[in-house]
Structures are given as C-alpha cells and as structure tokens.
Amino acid sequence: MTSLSCQRDLFEIPREVAYLNCASFSPIPRPVREAGERGAAIKAQPWRIAHTDALAERVRAGAAALIGAQPGDIALVPAISHAIATAARNLPIPVGSRILHLANEHSSNVLPWQRTAATVEAVERGAGTWTEAVLAAIARPGAAPVSVVAVSPLHWTDGSLVDIAAVGEAARAAGAALVVDATQAVAAMPVDVARWQPDFLAFPTYKWCLGSYNLAFLYAAPHRQGGQPLDPNGYNQGAAGARRYDMGERNNLVTLPMAEAALDLVQGWGVPAIAARLAWATDRLAEAASGMGLPVPDPAGRAGHILGLRLPGGLPTGLVEGLAAEDVHVADRQGVLRIGPHVHVDEADIAQFGTALRNCLANRG
Ligand SMILES: Cc1ncc(COP(=O)(O)O)c(C=O)c1O
C-alpha cells in the first residue's frame, strides 16, 4: 500500500458510487465546497468583501509551489484554452513555421494554435512512444522549422507518457518554444518547471487539483513575461511578471477560496504521496481488467493516475453507460475506456469496477 491513506471521508461520495472519472471532473472535498459556499455568502453581503487581492496572491503562491515556480511567474486565467491562446499571442511564430502537437490532443491545446500564421501539425504516435514521434517530427529532414512544440506530459485519452524534458531539450536545440498543457499532470504527478524549462505551462483547478471550474493557472518563464494579455483589464494593467496575463474579474469570491482550500489539501498530502496512492489504485484496476483477459497498457509507459483500456474490437457501444448504471463512472475518450481515480478511491471501488465490467461485457455475449 501507500503512505497516503484513503481520503474518502473528506468527500461526499455515497458508498455505492465508484467514481473513477477524475481526469474529466474531480469531486471536490468537503472543505473545498465549504470554502466556495462561504465565498458565495459574502457575495450576498458585499459590504463584507475584504482582502481579495491577498487571497488571489495566496492562491497564486500555492499554484507556484506545486510546480516549483515563483508566484510572480503565475497568471490566474479562466481556462486552458485561454492560457494557450495567451501563449500563442506572445510567442514568435513566423509564417509557415510548424507548430507540433500530439495527434488527438485536447482541443484547448490545438484550436488556439490554428489562429496563428504557422502550419499546425498533429504528430502521430506510430509504433513507438510519443517521445520518439515528437523528436522525429522536430528533426524531420526538409520540413519547415518548428516554432512551437505544444505537448502534454501524458496523453489525455489514455495516460501514455511523454518525456517532456527530452522533448524540451530538442525543442530548444531547434530554436522552438515549449508549451506544456499540464492539465492531466499537476497535483497527480511531480511537475517541476526547472526541469522541464517550458516557455509556458498551464493547468486548471477542476481536475487533479480538486478545485472549482473556471480557474486555471498559466506559468510564464521569466523571458516570456513581457507580452500582452488577451484581455487588458484593471488587474493586469501595468502589472509585473506573469501577473500581466491575469484575467479580468480575477478576484473571484467563490473559485479562489475553493482553490486555496484545495491546494492546501494537496500540499498537505504531498504530490509524491498522491501519485503513489493513485499508482496503487490504477495498478489494482489494471489487474482487475487483465484478470478477465483484457489487454492492459505497460505500466512503464503510462502515468500512474490514468489507466486507458483499449478493448479488443473497440469500445462496445453503451459500455460506459452500462457501467454508470452500476454506479461505476469512467469515460470514453476516443474509443479508450479512460479510468482516473483520485484519493477517495478504495478497495471496494476497485472490486465494484471489476464486477461491473465483467457483468457489462458478459451481457454483450
Ligand atoms: C489535456 C487537457 N487540456 C485541457 C482541458 C480543458 O481545457 P479548458 O480548460 O480549456 O476547458 C482538458 C479537459 O479535459 C484536458 O484533458
């Protein structure tokens, strides 16, 4: 087992629900809900509003600490699409240069690039690893120069890993910027900007960080902090460092207290302990699947917190709904059965997953 015990008591998940879809939308722990409710109560009595700048700064510092950054390197933004669009606006992207992303990447790390003057290239994985494919795409003889490599540390559909340090090194050697969508990584696995050296890196609070929707963070490397925000506003006007990319209506009375409470919990547990607990859970879930003869991915090639099952013959229609009917909640991401447990998941959830999957597959003959 792992050093971090099951945290189910902090969540409001009925015993009969096995919630394994945190890569989509995590449940929030009770202290996070309560912090949001206190914030909403203050909005009902606005004369009580005080110290919201200090709150924003505490959240900024908490986000920075999670990725080994300084608070002044972090902007508060509403979504990953906004963060990536900010990066796209502030990187040198010559006409006809190439911007690389992983094939079947999440749209928030694709669509903003399509508004630039570059040719946006989806790198197919092929028979090897994502890392090999991206390195080969950067170095492809005769191809246009690469201006940006926009990647994730793990593919959002199945958790397959990308070696960001290696990709970043190759990008820098090629004169390209490195932009990391760390949505599926931060708080679930160690992330260190000193090691990866991204130009920009973004992550939201609503998945692995256990916070609300509509609040995300954009890390900007010190040499990328002189750019323009997407939305000039009173918060970012004249601000120094990454604060110059802060969003309008930044001092949100509901999402910021939720983020503060969530980041406190995450820091208290420690990311290595969270990662170890989630790796324990996905290993057991993989055992349950392989015990019924299903192929499972090599643990060395996937992140510890996401298990993506590719069923022989493809994902049967209605399987996700069938599992949900047995209160086992997972996702279909491009034909992959994506399973993402968080620290509330225990042995009973894993057993329930195994039974429900067996039942659903048996019902299909
Ligand atoms: C890899 C990745 N990026 C971004 C997002 C969310 O982006 P946004 O905050 O723009 O909705 C998700 C959500 O599933 C994701 O998996």
The ligand as an ORCA input file, in Angstrom:
! r2SCAN-3c Opt
* xyz 0 1
  C      -5.379     17.806    -21.844
  C      -6.482     18.743    -21.498
  N      -6.333     20.054    -21.712
  C      -7.294     20.933    -21.406
  C      -8.503     20.524    -20.869
  C      -9.557     21.526    -20.517
  O      -9.394     22.722    -21.205
  P     -10.277     24.016    -20.881
  O      -9.871     24.489    -19.520
  O      -9.911     24.978    -21.953
  O     -11.704     23.603    -20.929
  C      -8.722     19.158    -20.664
  C     -10.022     18.673    -20.160
  O     -10.379     17.537    -20.349
  C      -7.676     18.258    -20.966
  O      -7.815     16.951    -20.740
*
